[in-house]
Amino acid sequence: MPQISKKAVDIPASPIRKLTPYANNAKKAGRKVYHLNIGQPDIETPQVVTDAIKGFDHKVLEYSPSEGFESYRSKLAGYYKSKNIPVNPEDIITTVGGSEALVFGFMTTCNPGDEIIIPEPFYANYNGFATFAGITVVPVTAKIENGFALPSVDEFEKKITSKTKAILICNPGNPTGYLYTKSELEQLKEVVLKHDLFLFADEVYREFCYEDTQPYSVLNLSGLENHAILIDSVSKRYSMCGARIGALISKNKEVISSALKFAQARLSPPTIEQIAAEAALNTPLSYFDDVKKEYVTRRDILVDGLNNIPGVFCPKPSGAFYAVAKFPIDDADKFCQWLLEEFSYDNQTVMMAPATGFYATPDTGNNQVRLAYVLNQESLKNAVKCLDEALKIYPGRVD
Ligand SMILES: Cc1ncc(COP(=O)(O)O)c(C=O)c1O
């Protein structure tokens, strides 16, 4: 049989979905499974979006320009300006989700064998995108004890080699929900300027910030115009994950003109969904107020509930809709599987993502899990109750 590629062997399977067969078996056996493992929001997509899709009446479903429709990029630039983020239409390439923006960004800035430093735990698909581009992810560990704050400049500098091309942060973070302060971003700015690196900021959760502190964009860092690359997406912002519309944004003209060549090679982003994403920019601001209020309530139910369980520690996230918690357990992979295979409380159980898949350093985060609070309040309360009961009888409990 012909051999598949090394990249095909190396690319990791999704840590979020690997327990799915066990969840399916639990459901077949008649148990209710609360899915805290995956970031698919249950919030309704704004009606302006669905109306725009229903109203599509072009006679031919044509390609769009490779960089995306001019009308969409102009209006999107207006969205950033309304957030005091200086973006012009020509700084934007419309992509197939934030995912493609990350792939284009890596391909544009890194050669095979280059390294990119990422604070861990990080969004696990960064590993996959790095495999596409043949680059190596070098982790810097953020600690649960201090809520996953940015590791010190020293920690970053220890990891910089002649192959380092970029640092990537996710702000606010998936899986941690941590929101970087302006001062933390200023520290990163010093590092990237000193070592002449690119700084990628994945800001797809910008609209999901819950404290009084406003999110600070990488594009607000003055003097970093040639270094900063913003990754964005409509997936979470407007609860339209299936639209597959994102953006790669930079003031660095060489980055944009080079990324455009990758965009041209894949022809264009989806046409109808761009029209929908343009319509999404008319979403009333009250939509976000309501959504944020709902997520704050959900976060508090989940995080306060977890912290009330003896032996559990969960820092309170300031953004996104995820939390990483430390459990009094031997091994998160085993615990998550046991919940699905063997545990039941009132015929219910919980599915979570073991945090090991979000760390690149081996044997790190073994007793941590990621939970997404994308379920309604009642379900979250039931899920917390299940976890409380599960920890009373889990055979691998460690105190
Ligand atoms: C941090 C982060 N970045 C990027 C993405 C990719 O999203 P999409 O390709 O749907 O825009 C996700 C999706 O969950 C994410 O959590």
The ligand as an SDF file (V2000), in Angstrom:
LIG
                    3D

 16 16  0  0  0  0  0  0  0  0999 V2000
   -9.3160   30.5950   19.5890 C   0  0  0  0  0  0  0  0  0  0  0  0
   -9.9350   30.2100   18.3010 C   0  0  0  0  0  0  0  0  0  0  0  0
   -9.3800   30.6380   17.1740 N   0  0  0  0  0  0  0  0  0  0  0  0
   -9.8860   30.3040   15.9840 C   0  0  0  0  0  0  0  0  0  0  0  0
  -10.9960   29.5050   15.8950 C   0  0  0  0  0  0  0  0  0  0  0  0
  -11.4610   29.1360   14.5350 C   0  0  0  0  0  0  0  0  0  0  0  0
  -12.7260   29.5460   14.2920 O   0  0  0  0  0  0  0  0  0  0  0  0
  -13.3640   29.7080   12.8480 P   0  0  0  0  0  0  0  0  0  0  0  0
  -12.4910   29.0130   11.8560 O   0  0  0  0  0  0  0  0  0  0  0  0
  -14.7210   29.1100   12.9620 O   0  0  0  0  0  0  0  0  0  0  0  0
  -13.4040   31.1660   12.6260 O   0  0  0  0  0  0  0  0  0  0  0  0
  -11.6280   29.0340   17.0490 C   0  0  0  0  0  0  0  0  0  0  0  0
  -12.7950   28.1510   17.0010 C   0  0  0  0  0  0  0  0  0  0  0  0
  -13.2530   27.5930   17.9750 O   0  0  0  0  0  0  0  0  0  0  0  0
  -11.0720   29.3990   18.2960 C   0  0  0  0  0  0  0  0  0  0  0  0
  -11.6030   28.9800   19.4530 O   0  0  0  0  0  0  0  0  0  0  0  0
  1  2  1  0
  2  3  1  0
  2 15  2  0
  3  4  2  0
  4  5  1  0
  5  6  1  0
  5 12  2  0
  6  7  1  0
  7  8  1  0
  8  9  2  0
  8 10  1  0
  8 11  1  0
 12 13  1  0
 12 15  1  0
 13 14  2  0
 15 16  1  0
M  END
$$$$
